[in-house]
Amino acid sequence: MHGTPRPPATPARALSAMDHLIAAHVIGQQELARRLGLNVTDLTCFGFVLEAGDDLLTAGDLAARAHVTTGAVTGILNRLERAGYVTRRPDPTDRRRVRVAAVPEAVTRVEAVYVGHYKRLTDLFSDYSPEELAVITDWFTRATDLAHEYLEKLNRNDPDEEC
């Protein structure tokens, strides 16, 4: 259904829609994490491990992506390992570091929980033209970059001034 008429929008309406999307996904992530026996932070970190694929992350890589301390990531990895989601492997180039690998059976469990939702999202994306998908992808990418930049500002205790 490419070329489907779209409702009128303003920046304020787009921000409101984004806030509703984020809220729905935060609540959804909490429920998915609960069903998998994890908390949201641990599930998010497992997602980073999955995204890395065969390019196994170090604990430091994971801490940076999750915006947590290396001490906190140790606790996360301990919980994920105990729950059977990850294993730690020695880094082949540096004995002091370990790499984090996903357990295949855990990957299957997580994929089973997400498959229905991702199919619905894929179906939704098919309603958009390639040009519209390019705009959506660009917006997601740029908004993610802005969110990370703002998180860094917050971590430096340097939030933007209020209007």
C-alpha positions in Angstrom: 0.0 0.0 0.0 2.7 2.5 -0.9 1.6 6.0 -1.2 -1.0 5.7 1.5 -2.3 9.1 2.6 -0.8 10.1 5.9 -2.5 12.2 8.6 -1.3 15.7 9.0 1.5 16.1 11.6 3.3 18.8 13.5 6.5 18.5 15.6 4.3 18.6 18.7 2.1 15.8 17.4 5.2 13.8 16.4 6.7 14.2 19.9 3.4 13.0 21.5 3.3 10.0 19.2 7.0 9.2 20.0 6.3 9.5 23.7 3.4 7.0 23.4 5.6 4.7 21.4 8.4 4.8 23.9 6.0 4.2 26.8 4.4 1.2 25.0 7.8 -0.3 24.3 9.1 0.3 27.8 6.0 -1.5 29.2 6.4 -4.2 26.6 10.1 -4.7 27.3 9.3 -5.1 31.0 6.7 -7.8 30.2 9.0 -9.6 27.8 11.9 -9.5 30.3 9.6 -10.8 33.0 8.5 -13.7 30.8 12.2 -14.5 30.1 13.1 -14.4 33.8 15.2 -11.2 33.4 15.1 -7.6 34.2 15.0 -4.9 31.5 18.6 -3.9 31.8 19.8 -7.5 31.6 17.5 -8.1 28.5 18.9 -5.0 26.9 22.4 -6.1 27.5 21.6 -9.5 26.1 20.2 -7.7 23.0 23.6 -6.0 22.6 25.3 -9.4 22.8 23.0 -10.7 20.1 23.5 -7.7 17.9 27.3 -8.1 18.1 26.9 -11.7 16.7 30.3 -13.4 16.1 32.2 -10.2 17.0 32.0 -10.9 20.7 31.8 -8.0 23.1 34.0 -7.4 26.1 32.5 -6.5 29.4 33.9 -2.9 28.7 32.1 -2.8 25.3 28.9 -3.9 27.0 29.2 -1.3 29.8 29.7 1.5 27.2 26.7 0.4 25.1 24.5 0.1 28.2 25.8 3.3 29.8 26.6 1.5 33.0 29.8 1.1 35.0 32.1 -1.9 34.5 31.2 -2.9 38.1 27.5 -2.9 37.2 28.1 -4.9 34.0 29.9 -7.6 36.1 26.6 -8.0 38.0 24.6 -8.1 34.8 26.9 -10.7 33.3 26.8 -12.8 36.4 22.9 -12.8 36.3 22.8 -13.5 32.6 25.3 -16.4 33.0 23.4 -17.9 35.9 20.2 -17.7 33.9 21.8 -19.5 31.0 21.9 -16.6 28.5 25.6 -16.0 28.1 29.0 -17.6 28.6 32.3 -15.8 29.1 35.2 -16.8 26.8 38.8 -15.7 27.2 39.9 -13.0 24.8 42.3 -14.7 22.3 44.5 -11.5 22.2 44.4 -10.3 25.8 44.3 -12.7 28.7 43.0 -10.0 31.1 39.8 -9.7 29.1 36.8 -11.9 28.5 34.4 -11.9 25.6 30.7 -12.5 26.0 28.9 -15.1 23.9 25.2 -15.8 23.7 24.0 -19.3 24.5 22.2 -20.7 21.4 19.3 -22.1 23.4 18.8 -18.7 25.0 18.8 -17.1 21.6 16.0 -19.4 20.5 14.0 -18.6 23.6 14.3 -14.8 23.1 13.6 -15.0 19.4 10.4 -17.0 20.2 9.2 -14.2 22.5 9.9 -11.5 19.9 8.9 -13.2 16.6 5.3 -12.1 16.7 6.0 -8.5 17.5 8.7 -8.3 14.9 6.4 -9.8 12.3 3.8 -7.2 13.1 6.4 -4.4 12.8 7.7 -5.8 9.5 4.1 -5.9 8.2 3.7 -2.3 9.3 6.9 -1.2 7.5 5.6 -2.9 4.3 2.9 -0.2 4.3 5.6 2.4 3.5 7.4 3.2 0.3 11.2 2.7 0.1 11.5 6.5 0.3 9.4 6.7 3.4 11.3 3.9 5.0 14.5 5.8 4.3 13.1 8.8 6.1 11.9 6.6 9.0 15.3 4.9 9.3 17.1 8.2 9.1 14.9 9.6 11.9 15.4 6.6 14.1 19.2 6.7 13.6 19.4 10.4 14.2 17.0 10.4 17.2 19.1 7.5 18.7 22.3 9.6 18.3 20.6 12.6 20.0 19.4 10.4 22.9 22.9 9.0 23.4 24.4 12.5 23.3 21.9 13.7 25.8 22.5 10.7 28.1 26.2 11.6 28.0 25.4 15.2 29.0 23.2 13.9 31.9 26.0 11.6 33.0 28.3 14.6 33.1 25.7 16.5 35.1 25.4 18.9 32.3 21.7 18.8 31.3 20.3 21.5 28.9 19.0 24.6 30.6 15.3 24.6 31.1 13.3 27.2 29.2 
